[in-house]
Amino acid sequence: MKNHENTINNYLKYCITQKRLDEKTIKAYRIDLTQFSNKTNNITLEQINVDILEDYISFLNNCYKPKTVKRKLASIKAFFHYLEYKDIIIFNPFNKMVMQFREPVILPKVIPLHTVEHFLSTIYKQLNEADTPYKRKNALRDVAAAEILFSTGIRISELCSLKPQDINLSTGTILIYGKGDKERRVYFDAKAKVHLKEYIDNRVDNNNALFVTLDAPYDRIKISGVEIRIRELGRKLDIEKIHPHKFRRTMATRAIDKGMPIEQVQKILGHSQIDTTMKYAIVNQNNVKTSHRRYIA
């Protein structure tokens, strides 16, 4: 792609101002498009055809894992749709591609429901047995954060970004600003409401963050801090490889198991593409298959 650095930069500006993509996505786009540009540096945009793209896919497949290949191709495909939209090119080779890349389906790992209940009951026990104000404050925060993660299915980054004004205790809803600053509402259950209210009522700081560190100056909690805390609690219970994102996966799988329509699960999770949500439906279908073998086959 000869001398098209300006075109890539203009596209990335378009992604920021018009599509409102986040910084992490823009960085990935820049890396992927620069790599593609370097690999095709003797070819103009108008000369890119299906054969060249398929050769590039083969190159990627030899260098990267399927998930990375899929991301890189998505970046290039979005770029070419932009070029077509802006009439920079007449022919979009992605519209004529015969070779289709399909990432192997990797089922999301979830936490068994009985393990989640054991995890939460242990935190409740710590709360009930807290014999100092400091320990109680610690346990209250742990309970509220864990219950919000499990009952809403929000991302850990979204949990850390929450502000008190995002919470509506009367309606049991939280306003989430997800990827690309897209707004959505999620819902928490009665237990989460009780403990969240108690946690908020016992706050002694003025930080404009919902979840903060236990000691002054009471900074907003970080993603790494939540991950470490949940791993610590998991190790005490001999729960291996527990991670905040697994709460999200577990909530989604449980919702589908109980019959929630896939479109509603997509909206709650904030997935831009329903294909992402469909992975949880695959997990659900596997549960059906297992039950059939157990009770019928």
C-alpha positions in Angstrom: 0.0 0.0 0.0 2.2 2.8 -1.4 2.2 6.2 0.3 -1.1 5.8 2.1 -0.1 6.7 5.6 -2.3 9.8 5.4 -5.3 7.7 4.4 -4.8 5.4 7.4 -4.5 8.5 9.7 -7.6 10.0 8.2 -9.5 6.7 8.8 -8.4 6.5 12.4 -9.5 10.1 13.0 -12.9 9.1 11.5 -13.0 6.2 13.9 -12.4 8.5 16.8 -14.8 11.3 15.9 -17.6 9.5 14.0 -17.5 6.0 15.3 -16.3 7.0 18.8 -14.1 4.0 19.2 -12.0 3.7 22.3 -8.2 4.3 22.5 -7.4 0.6 22.8 -9.3 -0.2 19.6 -7.7 2.7 17.7 -4.3 1.4 18.8 -5.0 -2.1 17.5 -6.3 -0.7 14.2 -3.1 1.3 13.7 -0.9 -1.7 14.4 -2.9 -4.0 12.0 -3.2 -1.4 9.2 0.5 -0.4 9.4 1.5 -4.1 9.2 -0.8 -4.6 6.2 0.6 -1.5 4.6 4.2 -2.6 5.1 3.5 -6.0 3.7 1.9 -4.5 0.5 4.1 -1.4 0.2 4.6 -1.7 -3.5 0.9 -1.9 -4.3 -1.6 0.9 -4.5 -5.0 0.8 -2.7 -6.8 0.3 -6.1 -4.6 -2.7 -6.9 -5.5 -4.7 -3.8 -7.5 -7.7 -5.0 -8.8 -11.0 -3.6 -5.7 -12.9 -4.5 -3.5 -10.4 -2.5 -5.9 -10.6 0.5 -5.9 -14.4 0.5 -2.1 -14.4 0.3 -2.0 -12.0 3.3 -4.4 -14.3 5.2 -2.1 -17.2 4.6 0.8 -15.1 5.9 -1.2 -14.2 9.1 -2.1 -17.8 9.6 1.5 -18.8 9.6 2.4 -16.2 12.2 -0.5 -15.8 14.6 -3.1 -17.6 16.5 -6.6 -17.7 15.0 -8.1 -15.1 17.3 -5.3 -12.6 16.4 -5.8 -13.4 12.7 -9.5 -12.7 13.0 -8.9 -9.3 14.7 -6.3 -8.2 12.1 -8.6 -9.1 9.2 -11.5 -7.3 10.9 -9.4 -4.2 11.1 -8.5 -4.3 7.4 -12.0 -5.1 6.4 -13.4 -2.1 8.3 -10.7 0.1 6.6 -11.7 -1.1 3.1 -15.4 -0.5 3.8 -14.4 3.1 4.8 -12.4 3.5 1.5 -15.5 2.3 -0.4 -17.8 4.6 1.6 -15.5 7.6 0.9 -15.2 6.7 -2.8 -11.4 6.3 -2.4 -11.7 2.9 -4.1 -14.2 1.7 -6.6 -13.8 -2.0 -6.0 -13.8 -3.5 -2.5 -12.0 -6.9 -2.7 -13.7 -8.0 0.6 -17.0 -8.0 -1.2 -15.8 -10.7 -3.6 -13.8 -12.9 -1.3 -14.3 -16.6 -1.7 -11.9 -17.7 1.1 -13.6 -17.1 4.4 -11.7 -17.1 7.7 -13.4 -18.8 10.5 -12.0 -18.8 14.0 -12.4 -22.1 15.9 -15.2 -21.9 18.4 -13.7 -21.7 21.9 -16.4 -22.1 24.5 -16.2 -19.5 27.3 -15.2 -20.9 30.6 -17.7 -20.4 33.4 -17.8 -20.9 37.1 -20.2 -23.6 38.3 -23.2 -22.1 40.1 -22.5 -24.0 43.3 -19.0 -22.6 43.3 -20.3 -19.1 42.9 -22.7 -19.6 45.8 -19.8 -21.0 47.9 -17.7 -18.0 47.0 -20.4 -15.5 47.9 -21.4 -17.3 51.1 -17.8 -17.2 52.3 -17.7 -13.4 51.7 -21.0 -13.1 53.6 -19.4 -15.0 56.5 -16.4 -12.6 56.5 -18.9 -9.7 56.7 -20.8 -11.2 59.6 -17.7 -12.1 61.5 -15.9 -8.7 61.0 -15.0 -7.6 64.5 -13.5 -4.2 63.6 -14.8 -1.3 61.5 -11.9 -1.7 59.1 -12.6 -5.4 58.5 -16.3 -4.7 58.0 -15.5 -1.9 55.5 -13.3 -4.4 53.7 -15.9 -7.1 53.7 -18.7 -4.7 52.6 -16.7 -3.6 49.6 -15.9 -7.2 48.6 -19.5 -8.3 48.9 -20.9 -5.4 47.0 -18.4 -5.7 44.2 -18.7 -9.5 43.8 -22.5 -9.3 43.8 -22.5 -6.5 41.2 -20.2 -8.5 39.0 -22.3 -11.7 39.2 -25.8 -10.2 39.0 -25.1 -7.7 36.3 -22.5 -9.3 34.1 -20.6 -6.1 33.6 -16.9 -6.0 32.6 -14.3 -5.5 35.3 -13.3 -2.2 33.6 -16.9 -1.0 33.8 -17.0 -2.0 37.5 -13.9 0.1 38.2 -15.3 3.0 36.3 -18.6 3.2 38.2 -19.6 6.4 40.1 -22.3 6.6 42.8 -24.5 8.6 40.5 -24.6 5.7 38.1 -26.5 3.6 40.7 -30.3 3.8 41.1 -31.1 1.8 44.2 -34.8 2.3 43.9 -35.0 0.7 40.5 -32.1 -1.7 40.9 -30.3 -0.4 37.8 -26.9 0.8 36.9 -26.1 3.1 34.0 -23.0 1.7 32.2 -20.7 3.5 29.8 -19.2 0.6 27.9 -16.9 0.3 25.0 -17.0 3.3 22.6 -18.9 5.3 25.4 -22.1 3.4 24.5 -24.7 3.6 27.3 -26.7 0.7 28.5 -28.6 -0.2 31.7 -28.0 -3.3 33.7 -29.9 -4.8 36.6 -28.9 -6.1 40.0 -30.8 -8.3 42.4 -32.2 -7.7 46.0 -29.1 -9.0 47.8 -26.8 -6.8 45.8 -29.1 -3.8 46.5 -28.9 -4.4 50.3 -25.2 -4.7 50.5 -24.5 -2.0 47.9 -26.6 0.5 50.0 -24.8 -0.5 53.2 -21.5 -0.1 51.5 -22.4 3.4 50.1 -23.9 4.5 53.5 -20.7 3.5 55.3 -18.4 5.4 52.9 -16.3 8.1 54.7 -14.6 9.6 51.7 -15.6 12.1 49.0 -14.1 10.3 46.0 -16.3 10.4 42.9 -15.8 6.7 42.4 -18.1 3.9 43.6 -15.4 1.4 44.6 -12.3 2.8 46.3 -9.3 1.6 48.2 -9.6 1.0 51.9 -7.1 3.6 53.0 -6.7 7.3 52.5 -6.6 9.0 50.0 -9.3 6.4 49.0 -8.4 6.2 45.3 -10.6 4.6 42.7 -9.9 0.8 42.6 -7.9 -0.5 39.7 -8.6 -3.6 37.5 -5.5 -5.3 38.8 -6.6 -4.7 42.4 -10.0 -6.4 41.8 -8.3 -9.3 40.0 -5.8 -9.8 42.9 -8.5 -9.6 45.5 -10.7 -12.2 43.8 -7.8 -14.5 43.3 -6.9 -14.2 47.0 -10.5 -15.1 48.0 -10.5 -18.0 45.5 -7.3 -19.5 46.8 -8.7 -19.5 50.3 -11.5 -21.7 49.0 -9.3 -23.8 46.7 -11.0 -22.4 43.7 -8.5 -22.5 40.8 -8.2 -19.9 38.0 -11.0 -17.7 39.2 -11.2 -14.4 37.4 -13.7 -11.5 37.4 -14.5 -12.0 33.8 -15.7 -15.5 34.6 -18.5 -13.9 36.7 -19.7 -12.2 33.5 -19.6 -15.4 31.5 -21.4 -17.3 34.2 -24.1 -14.7 34.4 -24.6 -14.8 30.6 -24.7 -18.6 30.5 -27.1 -18.8 33.4 -29.5 -16.2 31.8 -29.6 -18.3 28.6 -30.1 -21.5 30.6 -33.2 -19.9 32.2 -34.6 -18.9 28.8 -33.6 -15.3 28.4 -33.7 -14.4 24.6 -30.2 -14.1 23.1 -30.9 -10.5 22.0 -31.7 -9.4 25.5 -28.5 -11.1 26.8 -26.6 -9.2 24.1 -28.0 -5.9 25.3 -27.2 -6.6 28.9 -23.6 -7.6 28.1 -23.1 -4.7 25.8 -21.9 -6.8 22.8 -21.9 -4.9 19.6 -22.1 -8.2 17.6 -24.6 -10.9 18.4 -22.0 -13.5 17.3 -20.1 -12.8 20.5 -23.2 -13.5 22.6 -24.0 -16.7 20.6 -21.0 -18.4 22.2 -23.0 -18.6 25.4 -25.9 -20.1 23.5 -23.4 -22.8 22.3 -22.5 -23.5 26.0 -26.3 -23.7 26.7 -26.8 -26.2 23.8 -24.0 -28.3 25.2 -25.8 -28.4 28.5 -28.9 -29.7 26.7 -26.9 -32.3 24.9 -25.3 -33.5 28.2 -28.8 -33.7 29.8 -30.2 -35.6 26.8 -27.4 -38.2 27.1 -27.9 -38.5 30.9 -31.7 -38.8 30.9 -32.8 -40.0 27.5 -30.0 -41.6 25.4 
